[in-house]
């Protein structure tokens, strides 16, 4: 049943991303995620989906690699993705997701930085 729920959630995420792409394509200026639309940045973090919903879920290596790269290249983008309507619709808990860099053991995480009402541990 968990596999079915995950597939359904992933399908919903992808559908939302495709629908949202039309809105994001209009913007040409760099934003929180540079020139990468926030929907694409969110999609790149799909290996983190289970860890973003469940504080007890292990953050898998592909997730940790994506988060590390995002922090290195566009640190504000991670926060923008976690607080986006897309994340909320995907069932992501920002308070749980903000702990992924720590759960990955990333040394380059922005400890103490605020992400909305959440603080990076």
Biopython code that builds the backbone (N, CA, C, O; Angstrom):
import numpy as np
from Bio.PDB.StructureBuilder import StructureBuilder

atoms = [
    (1, "UNK", "N", (0.809, -1.190, 0.000)),
    (1, "UNK", "CA", (0.000, 0.000, 0.000)),
    (1, "UNK", "C", (0.860, 1.264, 0.000)),
    (1, "UNK", "O", (0.513, 2.255, -0.643)),
    (2, "UNK", "N", (1.983, 1.226, 0.724)),
    (2, "UNK", "CA", (2.858, 2.397, 0.772)),
    (2, "UNK", "C", (3.401, 2.714, -0.612)),
    (2, "UNK", "O", (3.529, 3.885, -0.970)),
    (3, "UNK", "N", (3.728, 1.677, -1.408)),
    (3, "UNK", "CA", (4.225, 1.884, -2.768)),
    (3, "UNK", "C", (3.176, 2.557, -3.633)),
    (3, "UNK", "O", (3.492, 3.432, -4.440)),
    (4, "UNK", "N", (1.934, 2.148, -3.463)),
    (4, "UNK", "CA", (0.834, 2.738, -4.225)),
    (4, "UNK", "C", (0.642, 4.201, -3.846)),
    (4, "UNK", "O", (0.430, 5.050, -4.712)),
    (5, "UNK", "N", (0.717, 4.492, -2.558)),
    (5, "UNK", "CA", (0.584, 5.866, -2.087)),
    (5, "UNK", "C", (1.718, 6.729, -2.612)),
    (5, "UNK", "O", (1.499, 7.865, -3.030)),
    (6, "UNK", "N", (2.939, 6.186, -2.590)),
    (6, "UNK", "CA", (4.098, 6.936, -3.076)),
    (6, "UNK", "C", (3.959, 7.211, -4.575)),
    (6, "UNK", "O", (4.251, 8.318, -5.029)),
    (7, "UNK", "N", (3.514, 6.206, -5.349)),
    (7, "UNK", "CA", (3.327, 6.398, -6.793)),
    (7, "UNK", "C", (2.256, 7.442, -7.048)),
    (7, "UNK", "O", (2.405, 8.278, -7.939)),
    (8, "UNK", "N", (1.179, 7.404, -6.279)),
    (8, "UNK", "CA", (0.107, 8.378, -6.437)),
    (8, "UNK", "C", (0.609, 9.778, -6.104)),
    (8, "UNK", "O", (0.306, 10.735, -6.817)),
    (9, "UNK", "N", (1.376, 9.900, -5.020)),
    (9, "UNK", "CA", (1.927, 11.198, -4.632)),
    (9, "UNK", "C", (2.900, 11.710, -5.684)),
    (9, "UNK", "O", (2.889, 12.893, -6.022)),
    (10, "UNK", "N", (3.740, 10.818, -6.200)),
    (10, "UNK", "CA", (4.701, 11.223, -7.220)),
    (10, "UNK", "C", (3.975, 11.662, -8.484)),
    (10, "UNK", "O", (4.356, 12.650, -9.111)),
    (11, "UNK", "N", (2.931, 10.929, -8.857)),
    (11, "UNK", "CA", (2.149, 11.291, -10.036)),
    (11, "UNK", "C", (1.490, 12.654, -9.842)),
    (11, "UNK", "O", (1.468, 13.473, -10.760)),
    (12, "UNK", "N", (0.960, 12.891, -8.657)),
    (12, "UNK", "CA", (0.344, 14.188, -8.362)),
    (12, "UNK", "C", (1.384, 15.299, -8.420)),
    (12, "UNK", "O", (1.114, 16.381, -8.941)),
    (13, "UNK", "N", (2.575, 15.034, -7.885)),
    (13, "UNK", "CA", (3.661, 16.014, -7.918)),
    (13, "UNK", "C", (4.029, 16.339, -9.359)),
    (13, "UNK", "O", (4.168, 17.509, -9.716)),
    (14, "UNK", "N", (4.184, 15.323, -10.177)),
    (14, "UNK", "CA", (4.574, 15.538, -11.570)),
    (14, "UNK", "C", (3.491, 16.299, -12.334)),
    (14, "UNK", "O", (3.800, 17.185, -13.129)),
    (15, "UNK", "N", (2.233, 15.960, -12.099)),
    (15, "UNK", "CA", (1.131, 16.660, -12.740)),
    (15, "UNK", "C", (1.132, 18.125, -12.333)),
    (15, "UNK", "O", (0.956, 19.008, -13.172)),
    (16, "UNK", "N", (1.329, 18.380, -11.056)),
    (16, "UNK", "CA", (1.375, 19.754, -10.583)),
    (16, "UNK", "C", (2.560, 20.495, -11.200)),
    (16, "UNK", "O", (2.434, 21.659, -11.580)),
    (17, "UNK", "N", (3.710, 19.825, -11.300)),
    (17, "UNK", "CA", (4.895, 20.449, -11.903)),
    (17, "UNK", "C", (4.630, 20.836, -13.347)),
    (17, "UNK", "O", (4.991, 21.931, -13.779)),
    (18, "UNK", "N", (4.004, 19.943, -14.087)),
    (18, "UNK", "CA", (3.717, 20.244, -15.490)),
    (18, "UNK", "C", (2.747, 21.411, -15.617)),
    (18, "UNK", "O", (2.915, 22.277, -16.476)),
    (19, "UNK", "N", (1.737, 21.431, -14.761)),
    (19, "UNK", "CA", (0.777, 22.533, -14.792)),
    (19, "UNK", "C", (1.430, 23.839, -14.361)),
    (19, "UNK", "O", (1.135, 24.899, -14.914)),
    (20, "UNK", "N", (2.319, 23.760, -13.372)),
    (20, "UNK", "CA", (2.985, 24.955, -12.855)),
    (20, "UNK", "C", (4.017, 25.503, -13.821)),
    (20, "UNK", "O", (4.314, 26.698, -13.802)),
    (21, "UNK", "N", (4.564, 24.646, -14.660)),
    (21, "UNK", "CA", (5.627, 25.062, -15.573)),
    (21, "UNK", "C", (5.178, 26.238, -16.428)),
    (21, "UNK", "O", (5.980, 27.119, -16.737)),
    (22, "UNK", "N", (3.920, 26.263, -16.809)),
    (22, "UNK", "CA", (3.417, 27.364, -17.612)),
    (22, "UNK", "C", (3.583, 28.698, -16.888)),
    (22, "UNK", "O", (3.937, 29.702, -17.505)),
    (23, "UNK", "N", (3.328, 28.708, -15.585)),
    (23, "UNK", "CA", (3.460, 29.935, -14.799)),
    (23, "UNK", "C", (4.922, 30.343, -14.666)),
    (23, "UNK", "O", (5.257, 31.524, -14.756)),
    (24, "UNK", "N", (5.784, 29.361, -14.451)),
    (24, "UNK", "CA", (7.184, 29.669, -14.210)),
    (24, "UNK", "C", (7.933, 30.029, -15.482)),
    (24, "UNK", "O", (8.929, 30.749, -15.418)),
    (25, "UNK", "N", (7.486, 29.551, -16.630)),
    (25, "UNK", "CA", (8.155, 29.860, -17.883)),
    (25, "UNK", "C", (8.054, 31.341, -18.229)),
    (25, "UNK", "O", (8.877, 31.866, -18.978)),
    (26, "UNK", "N", (7.057, 32.002, -17.691)),
    (26, "UNK", "CA", (6.867, 33.415, -17.972)),
    (26, "UNK", "C", (8.004, 34.247, -17.381)),
    (26, "UNK", "O", (8.421, 35.239, -17.978)),
    (27, "UNK", "N", (8.501, 33.853, -16.225)),
    (27, "UNK", "CA", (9.564, 34.608, -15.563)),
    (27, "UNK", "C", (10.896, 34.362, -16.259)),
    (27, "UNK", "O", (11.258, 33.218, -16.532)),
    (28, "UNK", "N", (11.616, 35.429, -16.541)),
    (28, "UNK", "CA", (12.924, 35.290, -17.174)),
    (28, "UNK", "C", (14.034, 35.733, -16.235)),
    (28, "UNK", "O", (15.198, 35.397, -16.456)),
    (29, "UNK", "N", (13.705, 36.462, -15.218)),
    (29, "UNK", "CA", (14.718, 36.934, -14.277)),
    (29, "UNK", "C", (15.103, 35.810, -13.328)),
    (29, "UNK", "O", (14.334, 34.877, -13.099)),
    (30, "UNK", "N", (16.312, 35.917, -12.779)),
    (30, "UNK", "CA", (16.772, 34.923, -11.810)),
    (30, "UNK", "C", (16.009, 35.108, -10.509)),
    (30, "UNK", "O", (15.756, 36.234, -10.083)),
    (31, "UNK", "N", (15.644, 33.995, -9.879)),
    (31, "UNK", "CA", (14.937, 34.029, -8.606)),
    (31, "UNK", "C", (15.747, 33.318, -7.550)),
    (31, "UNK", "O", (16.972, 33.242, -7.643)),
    (32, "UNK", "N", (15.068, 32.798, -6.549)),
    (32, "UNK", "CA", (15.718, 32.089, -5.451)),
    (32, "UNK", "C", (16.538, 30.895, -5.951)),
    (32, "UNK", "O", (17.538, 30.520, -5.340)),
    (33, "UNK", "N", (16.112, 30.316, -7.049)),
    (33, "UNK", "CA", (16.785, 29.128, -7.596)),
    (33, "UNK", "C", (17.589, 29.484, -8.852)),
    (33, "UNK", "O", (17.808, 28.638, -9.719)),
    (34, "UNK", "N", (18.020, 30.733, -8.936)),
    (34, "UNK", "CA", (18.761, 31.163, -10.116)),
    (34, "UNK", "C", (17.827, 31.199, -11.307)),
    (34, "UNK", "O", (16.691, 31.662, -11.203)),
    (35, "UNK", "N", (18.299, 30.719, -12.420)),
    (35, "UNK", "CA", (17.455, 30.677, -13.623)),
    (35, "UNK", "C", (16.666, 29.376, -13.718)),
    (35, "UNK", "O", (15.918, 29.168, -14.673)),
    (36, "UNK", "N", (16.833, 28.504, -12.733)),
    (36, "UNK", "CA", (16.077, 27.245, -12.688)),
    (36, "UNK", "C", (14.707, 27.519, -12.085)),
    (36, "UNK", "O", (14.615, 28.029, -10.969)),
    (37, "UNK", "N", (13.651, 27.191, -12.801)),
    (37, "UNK", "CA", (12.319, 27.371, -12.216)),
    (37, "UNK", "C", (12.186, 26.535, -10.940)),
    (37, "UNK", "O", (12.734, 25.437, -10.844)),
    (38, "UNK", "N", (11.465, 27.064, -9.983)),
    (38, "UNK", "CA", (11.331, 26.385, -8.694)),
    (38, "UNK", "C", (10.732, 24.986, -8.864)),
    (38, "UNK", "O", (11.061, 24.079, -8.099)),
    (39, "UNK", "N", (9.867, 24.804, -9.848)),
    (39, "UNK", "CA", (9.298, 23.482, -10.112)),
    (39, "UNK", "C", (10.360, 22.471, -10.516)),
    (39, "UNK", "O", (10.309, 21.313, -10.102)),
    (40, "UNK", "N", (11.316, 22.903, -11.319)),
    (40, "UNK", "CA", (12.418, 22.007, -11.709)),
    (40, "UNK", "C", (13.304, 21.695, -10.513)),
    (40, "UNK", "O", (13.745, 20.559, -10.339)),
    (41, "UNK", "N", (13.563, 22.704, -9.689)),
    (41, "UNK", "CA", (14.368, 22.475, -8.479)),
    (41, "UNK", "C", (13.667, 21.481, -7.561)),
    (41, "UNK", "O", (14.301, 20.597, -6.986)),
    (42, "UNK", "N", (12.350, 21.636, -7.432)),
    (42, "UNK", "CA", (11.578, 20.719, -6.592)),
    (42, "UNK", "C", (11.621, 19.302, -7.163)),
    (42, "UNK", "O", (11.782, 18.337, -6.416)),
    (43, "UNK", "N", (11.480, 19.177, -8.458)),
    (43, "UNK", "CA", (11.501, 17.856, -9.093)),
    (43, "UNK", "C", (12.851, 17.177, -8.898)),
    (43, "UNK", "O", (12.919, 15.956, -8.761)),
    (44, "UNK", "N", (13.923, 17.964, -8.884)),
    (44, "UNK", "CA", (15.257, 17.375, -8.699)),
    (44, "UNK", "C", (15.408, 16.779, -7.300)),
    (44, "UNK", "O", (16.269, 15.929, -7.070)),
    (45, "UNK", "N", (14.576, 17.225, -6.379)),
    (45, "UNK", "CA", (14.630, 16.728, -5.002)),
    (45, "UNK", "C", (13.667, 15.567, -4.762)),
    (45, "UNK", "O", (13.418, 15.204, -3.613)),
    (46, "UNK", "N", (13.129, 14.988, -5.815)),
    (46, "UNK", "CA", (12.181, 13.882, -5.645)),
    (46, "UNK", "C", (12.753, 12.701, -4.862)),
    (46, "UNK", "O", (11.978, 12.003, -4.208)),
    (47, "UNK", "N", (14.074, 12.433, -4.886)),
    (47, "UNK", "CA", (14.587, 11.338, -4.043)),
    (47, "UNK", "C", (14.407, 11.609, -2.541)),
    (47, "UNK", "O", (14.581, 10.707, -1.721)),
    (48, "UNK", "N", (14.063, 12.835, -2.192)),
    (48, "UNK", "CA", (13.911, 13.232, -0.785)),
    (48, "UNK", "C", (12.466, 13.158, -0.300)),
    (48, "UNK", "O", (12.191, 13.464, 0.860)),
    (49, "UNK", "N", (11.563, 12.768, -1.145)),
    (49, "UNK", "CA", (10.140, 12.850, -0.812)),
    (49, "UNK", "C", (9.785, 12.147, 0.495)),
    (49, "UNK", "O", (9.120, 12.741, 1.343)),
    (50, "UNK", "N", (10.206, 10.917, 0.676)),
    (50, "UNK", "CA", (9.866, 10.189, 1.907)),
    (50, "UNK", "C", (10.490, 10.855, 3.127)),
    (50, "UNK", "O", (9.847, 10.956, 4.171)),
    (51, "UNK", "N", (11.731, 11.307, 3.007)),
    (51, "UNK", "CA", (12.423, 11.957, 4.125)),
    (51, "UNK", "C", (11.812, 13.316, 4.451)),
    (51, "UNK", "O", (11.924, 13.787, 5.583)),
    (52, "UNK", "N", (11.170, 13.949, 3.475)),
    (52, "UNK", "CA", (10.552, 15.256, 3.688)),
    (52, "UNK", "C", (9.193, 15.152, 4.366)),
    (52, "UNK", "O", (8.647, 16.146, 4.844)),
    (53, "UNK", "N", (8.661, 13.952, 4.403)),
    (53, "UNK", "CA", (7.361, 13.738, 5.036)),
    (53, "UNK", "C", (7.480, 13.086, 6.398)),
    (53, "UNK", "O", (6.607, 13.263, 7.248)),
    (54, "UNK", "N", (8.547, 12.334, 6.618)),
    (54, "UNK", "CA", (8.663, 11.500, 7.805)),
    (54, "UNK", "C", (10.019, 11.729, 8.482)),
    (54, "UNK", "O", (11.057, 11.425, 7.894)),
    (55, "UNK", "N", (10.022, 12.259, 9.706)),
    (55, "UNK", "CA", (11.295, 12.530, 10.376)),
    (55, "UNK", "C", (12.098, 11.269, 10.674)),
    (55, "UNK", "O", (13.303, 11.350, 10.908)),
    (56, "UNK", "N", (11.450, 10.103, 10.669)),
    (56, "UNK", "CA", (12.148, 8.847, 10.934)),
    (56, "UNK", "C", (12.700, 8.181, 9.686)),
    (56, "UNK", "O", (13.439, 7.201, 9.774)),
    (57, "UNK", "N", (12.338, 8.717, 8.513)),
    (57, "UNK", "CA", (12.809, 8.127, 7.256)),
    (57, "UNK", "C", (14.264, 8.523, 7.012)),
    (57, "UNK", "O", (14.664, 9.665, 7.238)),
    (58, "UNK", "N", (15.029, 7.562, 6.552)),
    (58, "UNK", "CA", (16.431, 7.818, 6.229)),
    (58, "UNK", "C", (16.485, 8.623, 4.934)),
    (58, "UNK", "O", (15.765, 8.326, 3.980)),
    (59, "UNK", "N", (17.329, 9.629, 4.907)),
    (59, "UNK", "CA", (17.535, 10.400, 3.677)),
    (59, "UNK", "C", (18.487, 9.593, 2.795)),
    (59, "UNK", "O", (19.644, 9.397, 3.167)),
    (60, "UNK", "N", (18.027, 9.121, 1.633)),
    (60, "UNK", "CA", (18.871, 8.280, 0.790)),
    (60, "UNK", "C", (20.018, 9.072, 0.148)),
    (60, "UNK", "O", (19.915, 10.287, -0.021)),
    (61, "UNK", "N", (21.102, 8.386, -0.207)),
    (61, "UNK", "CA", (22.261, 9.064, -0.816)),
    (61, "UNK", "C", (21.920, 9.957, -2.015)),
    (61, "UNK", "O", (22.474, 11.053, -2.108)),
    (62, "UNK", "N", (21.029, 9.542, -2.946)),
    (62, "UNK", "CA", (20.709, 10.453, -4.047)),
    (62, "UNK", "C", (20.067, 11.759, -3.559)),
    (62, "UNK", "O", (20.300, 12.822, -4.134)),
    (63, "UNK", "N", (19.268, 11.672, -2.511)),
    (63, "UNK", "CA", (18.659, 12.863, -1.910)),
    (63, "UNK", "C", (19.752, 13.756, -1.339)),
    (63, "UNK", "O", (19.776, 14.958, -1.600)),
    (64, "UNK", "N", (20.643, 13.176, -0.572)),
    (64, "UNK", "CA", (21.712, 13.948, 0.067)),
    (64, "UNK", "C", (22.599, 14.632, -0.968)),
    (64, "UNK", "O", (23.028, 15.768, -0.769)),
    (65, "UNK", "N", (22.872, 13.942, -2.069)),
    (65, "UNK", "CA", (23.697, 14.532, -3.135)),
    (65, "UNK", "C", (22.995, 15.732, -3.755)),
    (65, "UNK", "O", (23.625, 16.760, -4.004)),
    (66, "UNK", "N", (21.698, 15.609, -4.005)),
    (66, "UNK", "CA", (20.928, 16.718, -4.594)),
    (66, "UNK", "C", (20.845, 17.904, -3.640)),
    (66, "UNK", "O", (21.011, 19.049, -4.059)),
    (67, "UNK", "N", (20.589, 17.639, -2.366)),
    (67, "UNK", "CA", (20.481, 18.711, -1.373)),
    (67, "UNK", "C", (21.832, 19.416, -1.217)),
    (67, "UNK", "O", (21.888, 20.643, -1.146)),
    (68, "UNK", "N", (22.901, 18.652, -1.166)),
    (68, "UNK", "CA", (24.237, 19.228, -1.036)),
    (68, "UNK", "C", (24.559, 20.141, -2.222)),
    (68, "UNK", "O", (25.071, 21.246, -2.043)),
    (69, "UNK", "N", (24.256, 19.672, -3.427)),
    (69, "UNK", "CA", (24.512, 20.471, -4.628)),
    (69, "UNK", "C", (23.672, 21.747, -4.622)),
    (69, "UNK", "O", (24.151, 22.811, -5.014)),
    (70, "UNK", "N", (22.433, 21.640, -4.182)),
    (70, "UNK", "CA", (21.548, 22.804, -4.143)),
    (70, "UNK", "C", (22.035, 23.828, -3.123)),
    (70, "UNK", "O", (22.021, 25.029, -3.392)),
    (71, "UNK", "N", (22.462, 23.362, -1.967)),
    (71, "UNK", "CA", (22.982, 24.273, -0.941)),
    (71, "UNK", "C", (24.245, 24.974, -1.448)),
    (71, "UNK", "O", (24.457, 26.158, -1.188)),
    (72, "UNK", "N", (25.072, 24.228, -2.169)),
    (72, "UNK", "CA", (26.325, 24.782, -2.685)),
    (72, "UNK", "C", (26.083, 25.818, -3.780)),
    (72, "UNK", "O", (26.766, 26.841, -3.822)),
    (73, "UNK", "N", (25.117, 25.564, -4.669)),
    (73, "UNK", "CA", (24.910, 26.446, -5.818)),
    (73, "UNK", "C", (23.852, 27.530, -5.599)),
    (73, "UNK", "O", (23.988, 28.640, -6.113)),
    (74, "UNK", "N", (22.800, 27.213, -4.838)),
    (74, "UNK", "CA", (21.706, 28.174, -4.614)),
    (74, "UNK", "C", (21.091, 27.909, -3.250)),
    (74, "UNK", "O", (20.001, 27.345, -3.168)),
    (75, "UNK", "N", (21.770, 28.306, -2.172)),
    (75, "UNK", "CA", (21.298, 27.957, -0.822)),
    (75, "UNK", "C", (19.885, 28.440, -0.495)),
    (75, "UNK", "O", (19.175, 27.772, 0.257)),
    (76, "UNK", "N", (19.462, 29.571, -1.035)),
    (76, "UNK", "CA", (18.106, 30.064, -0.749)),
    (76, "UNK", "C", (17.037, 29.259, -1.478)),
    (76, "UNK", "O", (15.858, 29.314, -1.127)),
    (77, "UNK", "N", (17.455, 28.515, -2.490)),
    (77, "UNK", "CA", (16.508, 27.735, -3.286)),
    (77, "UNK", "C", (15.867, 26.627, -2.454)),
    (77, "UNK", "O", (14.670, 26.371, -2.588)),
    (78, "UNK", "N", (16.641, 25.973, -1.605)),
    (78, "UNK", "CA", (16.095, 24.886, -0.795)),
    (78, "UNK", "C", (14.928, 25.395, 0.049)),
    (78, "UNK", "O", (13.884, 24.747, 0.122)),
    (79, "UNK", "N", (15.098, 26.526, 0.670)),
    (79, "UNK", "CA", (14.034, 27.115, 1.481)),
    (79, "UNK", "C", (12.831, 27.466, 0.601)),
    (79, "UNK", "O", (11.688, 27.201, 0.972)),
    (80, "UNK", "N", (13.090, 28.056, -0.552)),
    (80, "UNK", "CA", (12.003, 28.431, -1.463)),
    (80, "UNK", "C", (11.196, 27.204, -1.877)),
    (80, "UNK", "O", (9.968, 27.258, -1.952)),
    (81, "UNK", "N", (11.891, 26.095, -2.148)),
    (81, "UNK", "CA", (11.207, 24.861, -2.536)),
    (81, "UNK", "C", (10.375, 24.333, -1.367)),
    (81, "UNK", "O", (9.216, 23.961, -1.548)),
    (82, "UNK", "N", (10.962, 24.300, -0.172)),
    (82, "UNK", "CA", (10.266, 23.739, 0.994)),
    (82, "UNK", "C", (9.018, 24.532, 1.370)),
    (82, "UNK", "O", (8.057, 23.964, 1.890)),
    (83, "UNK", "N", (9.026, 25.831, 1.113)),
    (83, "UNK", "CA", (7.888, 26.671, 1.481)),
    (83, "UNK", "C", (6.929, 26.921, 0.319)),
    (83, "UNK", "O", (5.962, 27.669, 0.460)),
    (84, "UNK", "N", (7.194, 26.303, -0.817)),
    (84, "UNK", "CA", (6.370, 26.532, -2.004)),
    (84, "UNK", "C", (5.011, 25.841, -1.889)),
    (84, "UNK", "O", (4.860, 24.869, -1.149)),
    (85, "UNK", "N", (4.029, 26.352, -2.626)),
    (85, "UNK", "CA", (2.731, 25.676, -2.672)),
    (85, "UNK", "C", (2.868, 24.243, -3.197)),
    (85, "UNK", "O", (2.117, 23.355, -2.795)),
    (86, "UNK", "N", (3.816, 24.029, -4.082)),
    (86, "UNK", "CA", (4.069, 22.696, -4.620)),
    (86, "UNK", "C", (4.426, 21.720, -3.508)),
    (86, "UNK", "O", (3.919, 20.598, -3.478)),
    (87, "UNK", "N", (5.294, 22.141, -2.597)),
    (87, "UNK", "CA", (5.694, 21.277, -1.480)),
    (87, "UNK", "C", (4.495, 20.957, -0.598)),
    (87, "UNK", "O", (4.297, 19.811, -0.193)),
    (88, "UNK", "N", (3.709, 21.966, -0.309)),
    (88, "UNK", "CA", (2.527, 21.758, 0.533)),
    (88, "UNK", "C", (1.567, 20.781, -0.123)),
    (88, "UNK", "O", (1.039, 19.885, 0.535)),
    (89, "UNK", "N", (1.341, 20.953, -1.416)),
    (89, "UNK", "CA", (0.419, 20.075, -2.129)),
    (89, "UNK", "C", (0.963, 18.644, -2.198)),
    (89, "UNK", "O", (0.186, 17.692, -2.278)),
    (90, "UNK", "N", (2.277, 18.488, -2.169)),
    (90, "UNK", "CA", (2.903, 17.165, -2.235)),
    (90, "UNK", "C", (2.956, 16.471, -0.887)),
    (90, "UNK", "O", (3.435, 15.342, -0.786)),
    (91, "UNK", "N", (2.468, 17.139, 0.148)),
    (91, "UNK", "CA", (2.450, 16.533, 1.477)),
    (91, "UNK", "C", (3.754, 16.663, 2.227)),
    (91, "UNK", "O", (3.985, 15.954, 3.207)),
    (92, "UNK", "N", (4.613, 17.567, 1.775)),
    (92, "UNK", "CA", (5.897, 17.771, 2.439)),
    (92, "UNK", "C", (5.676, 18.600, 3.693)),
    (92, "UNK", "O", (4.972, 19.609, 3.667)),
    (93, "UNK", "N", (6.280, 18.171, 4.781)),
    (93, "UNK", "CA", (6.230, 18.894, 6.043)),
    (93, "UNK", "C", (7.511, 19.728, 6.126)),
    (93, "UNK", "O", (8.586, 19.163, 6.331)),
    (94, "UNK", "N", (7.431, 21.056, 5.972)),
    (94, "UNK", "CA", (8.645, 21.879, 5.979)),
    (94, "UNK", "C", (9.488, 21.710, 7.240)),
    (94, "UNK", "O", (10.717, 21.745, 7.176)),
    (95, "UNK", "N", (8.830, 21.527, 8.386)),
    (95, "UNK", "CA", (9.558, 21.335, 9.636)),
    (95, "UNK", "C", (10.380, 20.058, 9.640)),
    (95, "UNK", "O", (11.422, 19.985, 10.292)),
    (96, "UNK", "N", (9.914, 19.057, 8.916)),
    (96, "UNK", "CA", (10.642, 17.794, 8.780)),
    (96, "UNK", "C", (11.679, 17.921, 7.663)),
    (96, "UNK", "O", (12.826, 17.504, 7.822)),
    (97, "UNK", "N", (11.272, 18.493, 6.546)),
    (97, "UNK", "CA", (12.158, 18.600, 5.389)),
    (97, "UNK", "C", (13.394, 19.451, 5.679)),
    (97, "UNK", "O", (14.471, 19.179, 5.147)),
    (98, "UNK", "N", (13.250, 20.463, 6.506)),
    (98, "UNK", "CA", (14.380, 21.350, 6.812)),
    (98, "UNK", "C", (15.489, 20.607, 7.554)),
    (98, "UNK", "O", (16.625, 21.076, 7.613)),
    (99, "UNK", "N", (15.154, 19.445, 8.120)),
    (99, "UNK", "CA", (16.160, 18.662, 8.836)),
    (99, "UNK", "C", (16.937, 17.707, 7.928)),
    (99, "UNK", "O", (17.873, 17.051, 8.387)),
    (100, "UNK", "N", (16.568, 17.619, 6.664)),
    (100, "UNK", "CA", (17.247, 16.691, 5.746)),
    (100, "UNK", "C", (18.738, 16.976, 5.646)),
    (100, "UNK", "O", (19.521, 16.028, 5.714)),
    (101, "UNK", "N", (19.183, 18.220, 5.488)),
    (101, "UNK", "CA", (20.637, 18.440, 5.414)),
    (101, "UNK", "C", (21.386, 17.896, 6.639)),
    (101, "UNK", "O", (22.491, 17.368, 6.516)),
    (102, "UNK", "N", (20.774, 18.032, 7.815)),
    (102, "UNK", "CA", (21.409, 17.500, 9.024)),
    (102, "UNK", "C", (21.392, 15.979, 8.997)),
    (102, "UNK", "O", (22.392, 15.336, 9.314)),
    (103, "UNK", "N", (20.240, 15.399, 8.613)),
    (103, "UNK", "CA", (20.148, 13.943, 8.549)),
    (103, "UNK", "C", (21.108, 13.361, 7.516)),
    (103, "UNK", "O", (21.510, 12.202, 7.622)),
    (104, "UNK", "N", (21.474, 14.160, 6.523)),
    (104, "UNK", "CA", (22.459, 13.726, 5.524)),
    (104, "UNK", "C", (23.887, 13.905, 6.041)),
    (104, "UNK", "O", (24.837, 13.397, 5.445)),
    (105, "UNK", "N", (24.032, 14.630, 7.150)),
    (105, "UNK", "CA", (25.368, 14.888, 7.688)),
    (105, "UNK", "C", (26.136, 15.921, 6.874)),
    (105, "UNK", "O", (27.366, 15.892, 6.835)),
    (106, "UNK", "N", (25.416, 16.834, 6.222)),
    (106, "UNK", "CA", (26.078, 17.836, 5.384)),
    (106, "UNK", "C", (26.754, 18.902, 6.239)),
    (106, "UNK", "O", (26.129, 19.521, 7.100)),
    (107, "UNK", "N", (28.012, 19.097, 5.989)),
    (107, "UNK", "CA", (28.782, 20.105, 6.729)),
    (107, "UNK", "C", (28.510, 21.508, 6.194)),
    (107, "UNK", "O", (28.666, 22.492, 6.917)),
    (108, "UNK", "N", (28.100, 21.602, 4.913)),
    (108, "UNK", "CA", (27.887, 22.912, 4.294)),
    (108, "UNK", "C", (26.479, 23.457, 4.480)),
    (108, "UNK", "O", (26.105, 24.431, 3.827)),
    (109, "UNK", "N", (25.689, 22.841, 5.364)),
    (109, "UNK", "CA", (24.318, 23.316, 5.565)),
    (109, "UNK", "C", (24.342, 24.654, 6.309)),
    (109, "UNK", "O", (25.222, 24.889, 7.138)),
    (110, "UNK", "N", (23.388, 25.518, 6.017)),
    (110, "UNK", "CA", (23.338, 26.847, 6.642)),
    (110, "UNK", "C", (22.716, 26.799, 8.041)),
    (110, "UNK", "O", (21.601, 27.278, 8.244)),
    (111, "UNK", "N", (23.432, 26.224, 8.992)),
    (111, "UNK", "CA", (22.933, 26.046, 10.362)),
    (111, "UNK", "C", (22.499, 27.398, 10.942)),
    (111, "UNK", "O", (23.214, 28.396, 10.844)),
    (112, "UNK", "N", (21.320, 27.397, 11.540)),
    (112, "UNK", "CA", (20.806, 28.598, 12.196)),
    (112, "UNK", "C", (20.077, 29.556, 11.278)),
    (112, "UNK", "O", (19.463, 30.508, 11.760)),
    (113, "UNK", "N", (20.120, 29.343, 9.988)),
    (113, "UNK", "CA", (19.418, 30.231, 9.048)),
    (113, "UNK", "C", (17.927, 29.962, 9.128)),
    (113, "UNK", "O", (17.494, 28.825, 9.318)),
    (114, "UNK", "N", (17.157, 31.013, 8.982)),
    (114, "UNK", "CA", (15.705, 30.902, 9.023)),
    (114, "UNK", "C", (15.171, 30.554, 7.641)),
    (114, "UNK", "O", (15.654, 31.048, 6.622)),
    (115, "UNK", "N", (14.172, 29.700, 7.635)),
    (115, "UNK", "CA", (13.464, 29.328, 6.425)),
    (115, "UNK", "C", (11.988, 29.466, 6.791)),
    (115, "UNK", "O", (11.364, 28.525, 7.281)),
    (116, "UNK", "N", (11.450, 30.646, 6.547)),
    (116, "UNK", "CA", (10.098, 30.924, 7.025)),
    (116, "UNK", "C", (10.110, 30.905, 8.531)),
    (116, "UNK", "O", (10.903, 31.613, 9.152)),
    (117, "UNK", "N", (9.250, 30.114, 9.130)),
    (117, "UNK", "CA", (9.231, 30.021, 10.588)),
    (117, "UNK", "C", (10.110, 28.881, 11.107)),
    (117, "UNK", "O", (10.123, 28.595, 12.304)),
    (118, "UNK", "N", (10.839, 28.238, 10.203)),
    (118, "UNK", "CA", (11.698, 27.103, 10.567)),
    (118, "UNK", "C", (13.160, 27.534, 10.569)),
    (118, "UNK", "O", (13.551, 28.445, 9.840)),
    (119, "UNK", "N", (13.955, 26.871, 11.391)),
    (119, "UNK", "CA", (15.388, 27.156, 11.474)),
    (119, "UNK", "C", (16.145, 25.899, 11.062)),
    (119, "UNK", "O", (15.819, 24.793, 11.493)),
    (120, "UNK", "N", (17.164, 26.086, 10.218)),
    (120, "UNK", "CA", (17.978, 24.958, 9.773)),
    (120, "UNK", "C", (18.781, 24.427, 10.950)),
    (120, "UNK", "O", (19.566, 25.162, 11.549)),
    (121, "UNK", "N", (18.587, 23.133, 11.291)),
    (121, "UNK", "CA", (19.325, 22.557, 12.425)),
    (121, "UNK", "C", (20.774, 22.222, 12.048)),
    (121, "UNK", "O", (21.531, 21.730, 12.885)),
]
sb = StructureBuilder()
sb.init_structure("model")
sb.init_model(0)
sb.init_chain("A")
sb.init_seg("    ")
for serial, (resi, resn, name, xyz) in enumerate(atoms, 1):
    if name == "N":
        sb.init_residue(resn, " ", resi, " ")
    sb.init_atom(name, np.array(xyz, "f"), 0.0, 1.0, " ", f" {name:<3s}", serial, name[0])
structure = sb.get_structure()
